[in-house]
Amino acid sequence: MPQSFRRELVGHECSHVRKLGWASIQNGALIAKAEKAGYEVLITLDQGIPREQVSTTRSLAIFVIVPVQQGKNAVKVFAAEILESLTTVEPGAVKVFTHRPA
């Protein structure tokens, strides 16, 4: 996930795994650490996390972005939809964001 994406999520406190020193932590361990730290939502490009780590007992929601292309701007198209979803997300929810070109 590009670090710059957090600037798109205006009105929300956002962190990046690199800034937190968590870049080497993956999947379940990352989710557990984020939950313990009090985060409410994990936004990821890792499409495997939902299959591996979904649990209704989680206090953390997971948003998975599946961009059509690669690059820093590829995830920006999801910002408005993610911002809207942040207003209604429930703990333990998993939401996959895919952009289908018109």
ZASE-690208 format. One record per atom (N, C-alpha, C, O, CB): residue number from 1; atom name; x, y, z. Coordinates in pm, whole numbers, plus 50000, padded with zeros to 5 digits. Glycine has a CB too. Layout:
BEGIN
+-----+-------+-------+-------+-------+
| num | atomo |    xx |    yy |    zz |
+-----+-------+-------+-------+-------+
| NUM |    CA |     X |     Y |     Z |
...
+-----+-------+-------+-------+-------+
//
This chain:
BEGIN
+-----+-------+-------+-------+-------+
| num | atomo |    xx |    yy |    zz |
+-----+-------+-------+-------+-------+
|   1 |     N | 50085 | 49883 | 50000 |
|   1 |    CA | 50000 | 50000 | 50000 |
|   1 |     C | 50090 | 50123 | 50000 |
|   1 |     O | 50178 | 50135 | 50085 |
|   1 |    CB | 49903 | 50000 | 50123 |
|   2 |     N | 50070 | 50213 | 49907 |
|   2 |    CA | 50150 | 50335 | 49908 |
|   2 |     C | 50126 | 50416 | 50036 |
|   2 |     O | 50012 | 50434 | 50079 |
|   2 |    CB | 50118 | 50421 | 49784 |
|   3 |     N | 50233 | 50465 | 50096 |
|   3 |    CA | 50219 | 50545 | 50217 |
|   3 |     C | 50136 | 50671 | 50191 |
|   3 |     O | 50069 | 50721 | 50282 |
|   3 |    CB | 50356 | 50583 | 50271 |
|   4 |     N | 50141 | 50720 | 50071 |
|   4 |    CA | 50069 | 50844 | 50038 |
|   4 |     C | 49917 | 50826 | 50040 |
|   4 |     O | 49844 | 50924 | 50046 |
|   4 |    CB | 50113 | 50893 | 49901 |
|   5 |     N | 49868 | 50703 | 50035 |
|   5 |    CA | 49724 | 50679 | 50033 |
|   5 |     C | 49655 | 50732 | 50158 |
|   5 |     O | 49538 | 50771 | 50153 |
|   5 |    CB | 49696 | 50531 | 50017 |
|   6 |     N | 49726 | 50733 | 50269 |
|   6 |    CA | 49663 | 50780 | 50392 |
|   6 |     C | 49619 | 50926 | 50383 |
|   6 |     O | 49528 | 50968 | 50454 |
|   6 |    CB | 49758 | 50762 | 50510 |
|   7 |     N | 49683 | 51004 | 50296 |
|   7 |    CA | 49642 | 51143 | 50275 |
|   7 |     C | 49505 | 51152 | 50209 |
|   7 |     O | 49438 | 51255 | 50218 |
|   7 |    CB | 49745 | 51217 | 50191 |
|   8 |     N | 49463 | 51046 | 50143 |
|   8 |    CA | 49332 | 51043 | 50077 |
|   8 |     C | 49219 | 51022 | 50178 |
|   8 |     O | 49103 | 51051 | 50148 |
|   8 |    CB | 49329 | 50932 | 49971 |
|   9 |     N | 49252 | 50973 | 50296 |
|   9 |    CA | 49151 | 50938 | 50396 |
|   9 |     C | 49134 | 51052 | 50496 |
|   9 |     O | 49155 | 51037 | 50616 |
|   9 |    CB | 49190 | 50809 | 50470 |
|  10 |     N | 49095 | 51165 | 50444 |
|  10 |    CA | 49078 | 51288 | 50520 |
|  10 |     C | 48980 | 51266 | 50635 |
|  10 |     O | 48873 | 51207 | 50616 |
|  10 |    CB | 49031 | 51403 | 50429 |
|  11 |     N | 49017 | 51314 | 50753 |
|  11 |    CA | 48931 | 51303 | 50869 |
|  11 |     C | 48953 | 51177 | 50950 |
|  11 |     O | 48883 | 51154 | 51049 |
|  11 |    CB | 48790 | 51309 | 50826 |
|  12 |     N | 49049 | 51096 | 50909 |
|  12 |    CA | 49079 | 50972 | 50980 |
|  12 |     C | 49226 | 50966 | 51013 |
|  12 |     O | 49311 | 51009 | 50935 |
|  12 |    CB | 49037 | 50849 | 50896 |
|  13 |     N | 49257 | 50913 | 51130 |
|  13 |    CA | 49396 | 50892 | 51168 |
|  13 |     C | 49445 | 50765 | 51101 |
|  13 |     O | 49386 | 50658 | 51119 |
|  13 |    CB | 49412 | 50885 | 51323 |
|  14 |     N | 49551 | 50776 | 51025 |
|  14 |    CA | 49602 | 50662 | 50949 |
|  14 |     C | 49751 | 50643 | 50978 |
|  14 |     O | 49826 | 50739 | 50995 |
|  14 |    CB | 49579 | 50682 | 50798 |
|  15 |     N | 49791 | 50517 | 50983 |
|  15 |    CA | 49932 | 50482 | 50999 |
|  15 |     C | 49969 | 50383 | 50890 |
|  15 |     O | 49882 | 50322 | 50828 |
|  15 |    CB | 49960 | 50423 | 51140 |
|  16 |     N | 50097 | 50368 | 50867 |
|  16 |    CA | 50147 | 50272 | 50770 |
|  16 |     C | 50240 | 50176 | 50841 |
|  16 |     O | 50314 | 50216 | 50931 |
|  16 |    CB | 50219 | 50344 | 50651 |
|  17 |     N | 50238 | 50050 | 50800 |
|  17 |    CA | 50321 | 49950 | 50869 |
|  17 |     C | 50468 | 49989 | 50870 |
|  17 |     O | 50538 | 49961 | 50968 |
|  17 |    CB | 50304 | 49814 | 50802 |
|  18 |     N | 50515 | 50052 | 50766 |
|  18 |    CA | 50657 | 50094 | 50763 |
|  18 |     C | 50685 | 50199 | 50871 |
|  18 |     O | 50786 | 50191 | 50941 |
|  18 |    CB | 50695 | 50150 | 50625 |
|  19 |     N | 50596 | 50296 | 50884 |
|  19 |    CA | 50615 | 50402 | 50984 |
|  19 |     C | 50608 | 50346 | 51126 |
|  19 |     O | 50672 | 50399 | 51217 |
|  19 |    CB | 50510 | 50511 | 50965 |
|  20 |     N | 50530 | 50240 | 51144 |
|  20 |    CA | 50515 | 50179 | 51275 |
|  20 |     C | 50626 | 50078 | 51307 |
|  20 |     O | 50638 | 50033 | 51421 |
|  20 |    CB | 50381 | 50111 | 51284 |
|  21 |     N | 50707 | 50043 | 51206 |
|  21 |    CA | 50810 | 49942 | 51224 |
|  21 |     C | 50754 | 49801 | 51220 |
|  21 |     O | 50814 | 49708 | 51273 |
|  21 |    CB | 50881 | 49963 | 51355 |
|  22 |     N | 50638 | 49785 | 51156 |
|  22 |    CA | 50571 | 49655 | 51150 |
|  22 |     C | 50580 | 49591 | 51012 |
|  22 |     O | 50508 | 49494 | 50987 |
|  22 |    CB | 50427 | 49672 | 51188 |
|  23 |     N | 50663 | 49638 | 50925 |
|  23 |    CA | 50667 | 49590 | 50786 |
|  23 |     C | 50698 | 49440 | 50775 |
|  23 |     O | 50656 | 49377 | 50679 |
|  23 |    CB | 50771 | 49667 | 50709 |
|  24 |     N | 50768 | 49384 | 50871 |
|  24 |    CA | 50802 | 49242 | 50864 |
|  24 |     C | 50695 | 49152 | 50927 |
|  24 |     O | 50706 | 49029 | 50921 |
|  24 |    CB | 50936 | 49217 | 50932 |
|  25 |     N | 50593 | 49212 | 50985 |
|  25 |    CA | 50486 | 49135 | 51050 |
|  25 |     C | 50377 | 49108 | 50947 |
|  25 |     O | 50337 | 49199 | 50873 |
|  25 |    CB | 50429 | 49211 | 51174 |
|  26 |     N | 50329 | 48986 | 50943 |
|  26 |    CA | 50232 | 48951 | 50840 |
|  26 |     C | 50107 | 48885 | 50897 |
|  26 |     O | 50107 | 48831 | 51007 |
|  26 |    CB | 50295 | 48861 | 50739 |
|  27 |     N | 50002 | 48892 | 50819 |
|  27 |    CA | 49876 | 48822 | 50837 |
|  27 |     C | 49822 | 48827 | 50979 |
|  27 |     O | 49799 | 48936 | 51032 |
|  27 |    CB | 49891 | 48681 | 50796 |
|  28 |     N | 49801 | 48712 | 51041 |
|  28 |    CA | 49738 | 48707 | 51173 |
|  28 |     C | 49813 | 48785 | 51278 |
|  28 |     O | 49751 | 48850 | 51362 |
|  28 |    CB | 49726 | 48565 | 51217 |
|  29 |     N | 49945 | 48780 | 51275 |
|  29 |    CA | 50025 | 48854 | 51373 |
|  29 |     C | 50007 | 49005 | 51354 |
|  29 |     O | 50002 | 49079 | 51452 |
|  29 |    CB | 50175 | 48817 | 51360 |
|  30 |     N | 49998 | 49049 | 51230 |
|  30 |    CA | 49977 | 49192 | 51202 |
|  30 |     C | 49838 | 49236 | 51249 |
|  30 |     O | 49823 | 49342 | 51310 |
|  30 |    CB | 49993 | 49220 | 51050 |
|  31 |     N | 49738 | 49155 | 51221 |
|  31 |    CA | 49603 | 49188 | 51264 |
|  31 |     C | 49595 | 49194 | 51416 |
|  31 |     O | 49537 | 49287 | 51472 |
|  31 |    CB | 49502 | 49085 | 51210 |
|  32 |     N | 49654 | 49096 | 51484 |
|  32 |    CA | 49653 | 49094 | 51631 |
|  32 |     C | 49724 | 49217 | 51688 |
|  32 |     O | 49676 | 49277 | 51784 |
|  32 |    CB | 49721 | 48966 | 51683 |
|  33 |     N | 49836 | 49255 | 51629 |
|  33 |    CA | 49911 | 49371 | 51676 |
|  33 |     C | 49831 | 49499 | 51655 |
|  33 |     O | 49827 | 49586 | 51742 |
|  33 |    CB | 50047 | 49381 | 51604 |
|  34 |     N | 49766 | 49511 | 51539 |
|  34 |    CA | 49684 | 49628 | 51509 |
|  34 |     C | 49565 | 49637 | 51605 |
|  34 |     O | 49530 | 49746 | 51651 |
|  34 |    CB | 49636 | 49624 | 51364 |
|  35 |     N | 49503 | 49524 | 51633 |
|  35 |    CA | 49392 | 49522 | 51728 |
|  35 |     C | 49438 | 49566 | 51867 |
|  35 |     O | 49373 | 49647 | 51932 |
|  35 |    CB | 49329 | 49382 | 51735 |
|  36 |     N | 49549 | 49511 | 51910 |
|  36 |    CA | 49603 | 49544 | 52043 |
|  36 |     C | 49637 | 49693 | 52053 |
|  36 |     O | 49623 | 49753 | 52159 |
|  36 |    CB | 49728 | 49460 | 52073 |
|  37 |     N | 49681 | 49751 | 51941 |
|  37 |    CA | 49717 | 49893 | 51938 |
|  37 |     C | 49593 | 49983 | 51928 |
|  37 |     O | 49605 | 50105 | 51936 |
|  37 |    CB | 49810 | 49921 | 51821 |
|  38 |     N | 49476 | 49924 | 51910 |
|  38 |    CA | 49352 | 50001 | 51907 |
|  38 |     C | 49303 | 50043 | 51770 |
|  38 |     O | 49209 | 50122 | 51760 |
|  38 |    CB | 49370 | 50121 | 51988 |
|  39 |     N | 49364 | 49992 | 51665 |
|  39 |    CA | 49317 | 50027 | 51530 |
|  39 |     C | 49182 | 49962 | 51505 |
|  39 |     O | 49154 | 49853 | 51555 |
|  39 |    CB | 49419 | 49982 | 51422 |
|  40 |     N | 49099 | 50028 | 51428 |
|  40 |    CA | 48965 | 49978 | 51398 |
|  40 |     C | 48955 | 49913 | 51261 |
|  40 |     O | 48871 | 49825 | 51240 |
|  40 |    CB | 48866 | 50090 | 51407 |
|  41 |     N | 49040 | 49956 | 51167 |
|  41 |    CA | 49035 | 49905 | 51030 |
|  41 |     C | 49178 | 49884 | 50980 |
|  41 |     O | 49267 | 49966 | 51003 |
|  41 |    CB | 48958 | 50002 | 50937 |
|  42 |     N | 49197 | 49772 | 50911 |
|  42 |    CA | 49323 | 49744 | 50842 |
|  42 |     C | 49293 | 49748 | 50693 |
|  42 |     O | 49206 | 49675 | 50645 |
|  42 |    CB | 49386 | 49604 | 50885 |
|  43 |     N | 49364 | 49834 | 50620 |
|  43 |    CA | 49347 | 49843 | 50475 |
|  43 |     C | 49469 | 49779 | 50412 |
|  43 |     O | 49582 | 49817 | 50443 |
|  43 |    CB | 49328 | 49992 | 50427 |
|  44 |     N | 49446 | 49683 | 50324 |
|  44 |    CA | 49555 | 49605 | 50268 |
|  44 |     C | 49534 | 49575 | 50120 |
|  44 |     O | 49422 | 49584 | 50069 |
|  44 |    CB | 49571 | 49475 | 50345 |
|  45 |     N | 49642 | 49540 | 50054 |
|  45 |    CA | 49636 | 49490 | 49917 |
|  45 |     C | 49646 | 49337 | 49915 |
|  45 |     O | 49633 | 49276 | 49809 |
|  45 |    CB | 49749 | 49552 | 49832 |
|  46 |     N | 49669 | 49276 | 50031 |
|  46 |    CA | 49687 | 49131 | 50043 |
|  46 |     C | 49552 | 49060 | 50034 |
|  46 |     O | 49475 | 49059 | 50130 |
|  46 |    CB | 49757 | 49096 | 50176 |
|  47 |     N | 49525 | 49002 | 49918 |
|  47 |    CA | 49397 | 48936 | 49895 |
|  47 |     C | 49384 | 48806 | 49973 |
|  47 |     O | 49274 | 48751 | 49983 |
|  47 |    CB | 49380 | 48910 | 49749 |
|  48 |     N | 49492 | 48755 | 50029 |
|  48 |    CA | 49488 | 48631 | 50105 |
|  48 |     C | 49442 | 48649 | 50248 |
|  48 |     O | 49396 | 48553 | 50310 |
|  48 |    CB | 49621 | 48567 | 50105 |
|  49 |     N | 49455 | 48768 | 50302 |
|  49 |    CA | 49421 | 48789 | 50443 |
|  49 |     C | 49277 | 48749 | 50476 |
|  49 |     O | 49256 | 48681 | 50576 |
|  49 |    CB | 49442 | 48936 | 50479 |
|  50 |     N | 49177 | 48787 | 50398 |
|  50 |    CA | 49041 | 48749 | 50437 |
|  50 |     C | 49021 | 48598 | 50448 |
|  50 |     O | 48956 | 48552 | 50542 |
|  50 |    CB | 48942 | 48804 | 50339 |
|  51 |     N | 49075 | 48522 | 50357 |
|  51 |    CA | 49060 | 48376 | 50362 |
|  51 |     C | 49131 | 48317 | 50482 |
|  51 |     O | 49084 | 48219 | 50540 |
|  51 |    CB | 49113 | 48313 | 50234 |
|  52 |     N | 49243 | 48376 | 50519 |
|  52 |    CA | 49325 | 48322 | 50626 |
|  52 |     C | 49285 | 48370 | 50765 |
|  52 |     O | 49300 | 48297 | 50862 |
|  52 |    CB | 49468 | 48356 | 50602 |
|  53 |     N | 49235 | 48491 | 50775 |
|  53 |    CA | 49225 | 48555 | 50905 |
|  53 |     C | 49086 | 48605 | 50944 |
|  53 |     O | 49074 | 48678 | 51043 |
|  53 |    CB | 49317 | 48667 | 50909 |
|  54 |     N | 48982 | 48569 | 50873 |
|  54 |    CA | 48850 | 48620 | 50903 |
|  54 |     C | 48797 | 48558 | 51032 |
|  54 |     O | 48806 | 48437 | 51053 |
|  54 |    CB | 48753 | 48594 | 50787 |
|  55 |     N | 48743 | 48641 | 51115 |
|  55 |    CA | 48682 | 48595 | 51239 |
|  55 |     C | 48581 | 48698 | 51285 |
|  55 |     O | 48609 | 48818 | 51287 |
|  55 |    CB | 48788 | 48569 | 51348 |
|  56 |     N | 48463 | 48652 | 51322 |
|  56 |    CA | 48361 | 48745 | 51371 |
|  56 |     C | 48395 | 48798 | 51509 |
|  56 |     O | 48331 | 48891 | 51557 |
|  56 |    CB | 48225 | 48677 | 51374 |
|  57 |     N | 48496 | 48739 | 51575 |
|  57 |    CA | 48536 | 48787 | 51707 |
|  57 |     C | 48641 | 48896 | 51699 |
|  57 |     O | 48683 | 48949 | 51802 |
|  57 |    CB | 48587 | 48672 | 51791 |
|  58 |     N | 48685 | 48930 | 51582 |
|  58 |    CA | 48784 | 49035 | 51564 |
|  58 |     C | 48726 | 49171 | 51600 |
|  58 |     O | 48608 | 49198 | 51573 |
|  58 |    CB | 48836 | 49036 | 51421 |
|  59 |     N | 48808 | 49256 | 51660 |
|  59 |    CA | 48765 | 49393 | 51688 |
|  59 |     C | 48806 | 49486 | 51574 |
|  59 |     O | 48778 | 49606 | 51577 |
|  59 |    CB | 48826 | 49442 | 51820 |
|  60 |     N | 48870 | 49431 | 51475 |
|  60 |    CA | 48926 | 49506 | 51363 |
|  60 |     C | 48854 | 49465 | 51235 |
|  60 |     O | 48836 | 49345 | 51210 |
|  60 |    CB | 49079 | 49482 | 51351 |
|  61 |     N | 48814 | 49561 | 51155 |
|  61 |    CA | 48760 | 49532 | 51022 |
|  61 |     C | 48876 | 49530 | 50923 |
|  61 |     O | 48979 | 49593 | 50946 |
|  61 |    CB | 48652 | 49638 | 50980 |
|  62 |     N | 48859 | 49458 | 50814 |
|  62 |    CA | 48963 | 49448 | 50712 |
|  62 |     C | 48905 | 49494 | 50579 |
|  62 |     O | 48802 | 49444 | 50534 |
|  62 |    CB | 49019 | 49303 | 50702 |
|  63 |     N | 48974 | 49590 | 50517 |
|  63 |    CA | 48938 | 49636 | 50383 |
|  63 |     C | 49050 | 49590 | 50290 |
|  63 |     O | 49167 | 49620 | 50313 |
|  63 |    CB | 48919 | 49794 | 50379 |
|  64 |     N | 49013 | 49517 | 50187 |
|  64 |    CA | 49110 | 49469 | 50088 |
|  64 |     C | 49088 | 49544 | 49958 |
|  64 |     O | 48978 | 49543 | 49903 |
|  64 |    CB | 49098 | 49315 | 50067 |
|  65 |     N | 49192 | 49608 | 49910 |
|  65 |    CA | 49185 | 49680 | 49782 |
|  65 |     C | 49245 | 49591 | 49674 |
|  65 |     O | 49356 | 49539 | 49687 |
|  65 |    CB | 49260 | 49817 | 49790 |
|  66 |     N | 49169 | 49575 | 49564 |
|  66 |    CA | 49215 | 49497 | 49450 |
|  66 |     C | 49220 | 49590 | 49329 |
|  66 |     O | 49122 | 49601 | 49256 |
|  66 |    CB | 49122 | 49373 | 49422 |
|  67 |     N | 49333 | 49658 | 49309 |
|  67 |    CA | 49341 | 49753 | 49198 |
|  67 |     C | 49354 | 49683 | 49063 |
|  67 |     O | 49403 | 49570 | 49055 |
|  67 |    CB | 49458 | 49847 | 49218 |
|  68 |     N | 49310 | 49751 | 48959 |
|  68 |    CA | 49319 | 49697 | 48824 |
|  68 |     C | 49462 | 49708 | 48771 |
|  68 |     O | 49507 | 49624 | 48694 |
|  68 |    CB | 49222 | 49771 | 48730 |
|  69 |     N | 49533 | 49812 | 48813 |
|  69 |    CA | 49670 | 49834 | 48768 |
|  69 |     C | 49761 | 49852 | 48888 |
|  69 |     O | 49715 | 49850 | 49002 |
|  69 |    CB | 49678 | 49956 | 48675 |
|  70 |     N | 49887 | 49869 | 48863 |
|  70 |    CA | 49983 | 49889 | 48970 |
|  70 |     C | 50029 | 50035 | 48971 |
|  70 |     O | 50007 | 50110 | 48876 |
|  70 |    CB | 50104 | 49794 | 48955 |
|  71 |     N | 50093 | 50072 | 49080 |
|  71 |    CA | 50146 | 50207 | 49090 |
|  71 |     C | 50080 | 50284 | 49201 |
|  71 |     O | 49977 | 50243 | 49254 |
|  71 |    CB | 50130 | 50281 | 48959 |
|  72 |     N | 50141 | 50396 | 49236 |
|  72 |    CA | 50094 | 50477 | 49349 |
|  72 |     C | 49951 | 50526 | 49331 |
|  72 |     O | 49878 | 50537 | 49429 |
|  72 |    CB | 50185 | 50595 | 49368 |
|  73 |     N | 49912 | 50556 | 49209 |
|  73 |    CA | 49779 | 50612 | 49186 |
|  73 |     C | 49670 | 50506 | 49172 |
|  73 |     O | 49551 | 50541 | 49168 |
|  73 |    CB | 49781 | 50697 | 49063 |
|  74 |     N | 49707 | 50380 | 49165 |
|  74 |    CA | 49610 | 50273 | 49142 |
|  74 |     C | 49508 | 50259 | 49254 |
|  74 |     O | 49395 | 50217 | 49229 |
|  74 |    CB | 49681 | 50143 | 49122 |
|  75 |     N | 49546 | 50291 | 49377 |
|  75 |    CA | 49453 | 50277 | 49489 |
|  75 |     C | 49373 | 50404 | 49515 |
|  75 |     O | 49272 | 50399 | 49586 |
|  75 |    CB | 49529 | 50239 | 49614 |
|  76 |     N | 49415 | 50515 | 49460 |
|  76 |    CA | 49344 | 50641 | 49485 |
|  76 |     C | 49199 | 50637 | 49441 |
|  76 |     O | 49114 | 50704 | 49500 |
|  76 |    CB | 49414 | 50754 | 49415 |
|  77 |     N | 49168 | 50560 | 49339 |
|  77 |    CA | 49030 | 50553 | 49289 |
|  77 |     C | 48935 | 50493 | 49393 |
|  77 |     O | 48813 | 50504 | 49379 |
|  77 |    CB | 49025 | 50470 | 49160 |
|  78 |     N | 48989 | 50430 | 49496 |
|  78 |    CA | 48906 | 50368 | 49599 |
|  78 |     C | 48881 | 50460 | 49719 |
|  78 |     O | 48803 | 50423 | 49807 |
|  78 |    CB | 48971 | 50241 | 49646 |
|  79 |     N | 48943 | 50575 | 49724 |
|  79 |    CA | 48937 | 50661 | 49842 |
|  79 |     C | 48794 | 50699 | 49881 |
|  79 |     O | 48758 | 50686 | 49998 |
|  79 |    CB | 49017 | 50787 | 49817 |
|  80 |     N | 48714 | 50744 | 49787 |
|  80 |    CA | 48577 | 50787 | 49820 |
|  80 |     C | 48494 | 50672 | 49874 |
|  80 |     O | 48421 | 50688 | 49971 |
|  80 |    CB | 48508 | 50847 | 49698 |
|  81 |     N | 48505 | 50555 | 49811 |
|  81 |    CA | 48428 | 50439 | 49855 |
|  81 |     C | 48473 | 50392 | 49994 |
|  81 |     O | 48391 | 50353 | 50077 |
|  81 |    CB | 48443 | 50324 | 49754 |
|  82 |     N | 48602 | 50397 | 50018 |
|  82 |    CA | 48654 | 50359 | 50150 |
|  82 |     C | 48608 | 50459 | 50256 |
|  82 |     O | 48564 | 50419 | 50364 |
|  82 |    CB | 48808 | 50350 | 50148 |
|  83 |     N | 48617 | 50587 | 50226 |
|  83 |    CA | 48571 | 50688 | 50321 |
|  83 |     C | 48424 | 50667 | 50357 |
|  83 |     O | 48387 | 50679 | 50474 |
|  83 |    CB | 48591 | 50829 | 50262 |
|  84 |     N | 48343 | 50636 | 50260 |
|  84 |    CA | 48201 | 50611 | 50285 |
|  84 |     C | 48185 | 50485 | 50372 |
|  84 |     O | 48104 | 50484 | 50465 |
|  84 |    CB | 48124 | 50595 | 50152 |
|  85 |     N | 48259 | 50381 | 50343 |
|  85 |    CA | 48249 | 50256 | 50418 |
|  85 |     C | 48297 | 50270 | 50561 |
|  85 |     O | 48250 | 50199 | 50650 |
|  85 |    CB | 48328 | 50147 | 50349 |
|  86 |     N | 48390 | 50361 | 50586 |
|  86 |    CA | 48440 | 50382 | 50721 |
|  86 |     C | 48332 | 50433 | 50816 |
|  86 |     O | 48343 | 50416 | 50938 |
|  86 |    CB | 48556 | 50480 | 50718 |
|  87 |     N | 48229 | 50494 | 50762 |
|  87 |    CA | 48122 | 50547 | 50847 |
|  87 |     C | 48028 | 50440 | 50900 |
|  87 |     O | 47957 | 50462 | 50998 |
|  87 |    CB | 48042 | 50650 | 50770 |
|  88 |     N | 48027 | 50323 | 50836 |
|  88 |    CA | 47932 | 50218 | 50875 |
|  88 |     C | 47997 | 50084 | 50906 |
|  88 |     O | 47927 | 49987 | 50935 |
|  88 |    CB | 47832 | 50200 | 50768 |
|  89 |     N | 48128 | 50076 | 50900 |
|  89 |    CA | 48196 | 49947 | 50916 |
|  89 |     C | 48176 | 49891 | 51057 |
|  89 |     O | 48174 | 49964 | 51155 |
|  89 |    CB | 48346 | 49962 | 50886 |
|  90 |     N | 48161 | 49760 | 51063 |
|  90 |    CA | 48144 | 49688 | 51189 |
|  90 |     C | 48271 | 49610 | 51221 |
|  90 |     O | 48339 | 49564 | 51129 |
|  90 |    CB | 48021 | 49592 | 51183 |
|  91 |     N | 48305 | 49596 | 51349 |
|  91 |    CA | 48422 | 49515 | 51387 |
|  91 |     C | 48409 | 49373 | 51331 |
|  91 |     O | 48301 | 49313 | 51334 |
|  91 |    CB | 48437 | 49511 | 51541 |
|  92 |     N | 48519 | 49320 | 51280 |
|  92 |    CA | 48520 | 49185 | 51225 |
|  92 |     C | 48478 | 49175 | 51081 |
|  92 |     O | 48490 | 49069 | 51019 |
|  92 |    CB | 48433 | 49098 | 51306 |
|  93 |     N | 48428 | 49284 | 51025 |
|  93 |    CA | 48382 | 49283 | 50885 |
|  93 |     C | 48501 | 49276 | 50790 |
|  93 |     O | 48610 | 49324 | 50820 |
|  93 |    CB | 48297 | 49407 | 50855 |
|  94 |     N | 48477 | 49217 | 50675 |
|  94 |    CA | 48575 | 49216 | 50567 |
|  94 |     C | 48506 | 49270 | 50444 |
|  94 |     O | 48399 | 49223 | 50406 |
|  94 |    CB | 48633 | 49071 | 50541 |
|  95 |     N | 48567 | 49370 | 50383 |
|  95 |    CA | 48511 | 49429 | 50261 |
|  95 |     C | 48619 | 49433 | 50155 |
|  95 |     O | 48731 | 49479 | 50181 |
|  95 |    CB | 48453 | 49572 | 50289 |
|  96 |     N | 48586 | 49386 | 50037 |
|  96 |    CA | 48680 | 49386 | 49925 |
|  96 |     C | 48638 | 49494 | 49827 |
|  96 |     O | 48522 | 49500 | 49785 |
|  96 |    CB | 48686 | 49246 | 49855 |
|  97 |     N | 48732 | 49580 | 49792 |
|  97 |    CA | 48709 | 49690 | 49699 |
|  97 |     C | 48775 | 49656 | 49566 |
|  97 |     O | 48896 | 49639 | 49558 |
|  97 |    CB | 48764 | 49824 | 49755 |
|  98 |     N | 48695 | 49647 | 49463 |
|  98 |    CA | 48748 | 49621 | 49329 |
|  98 |     C | 48698 | 49731 | 49238 |
|  98 |     O | 48583 | 49774 | 49247 |
|  98 |    CB | 48705 | 49480 | 49277 |
|  99 |     N | 48783 | 49775 | 49151 |
|  99 |    CA | 48747 | 49881 | 49057 |
|  99 |     C | 48730 | 49818 | 48920 |
|  99 |     O | 48823 | 49762 | 48863 |
|  99 |    CB | 48854 | 49995 | 49053 |
| 100 |     N | 48611 | 49830 | 48870 |
| 100 |    CA | 48583 | 49777 | 48737 |
| 100 |     C | 48568 | 49897 | 48643 |
| 100 |     O | 48477 | 49978 | 48659 |
| 100 |    CB | 48454 | 49687 | 48736 |
| 101 |     N | 48656 | 49908 | 48546 |
| 101 |    CA | 48647 | 50021 | 48454 |
| 101 |     C | 48514 | 50021 | 48378 |
| 101 |     O | 48460 | 49915 | 48347 |
| 101 |    CB | 48763 | 50018 | 48355 |
| 102 |     N | 48464 | 50139 | 48349 |
| 102 |    CA | 48336 | 50152 | 48278 |
| 102 |     C | 48351 | 50113 | 48133 |
| 102 |     O | 48254 | 50118 | 48057 |
| 102 |    CB | 48283 | 50295 | 48288 |
+-----+-------+-------+-------+-------+
//
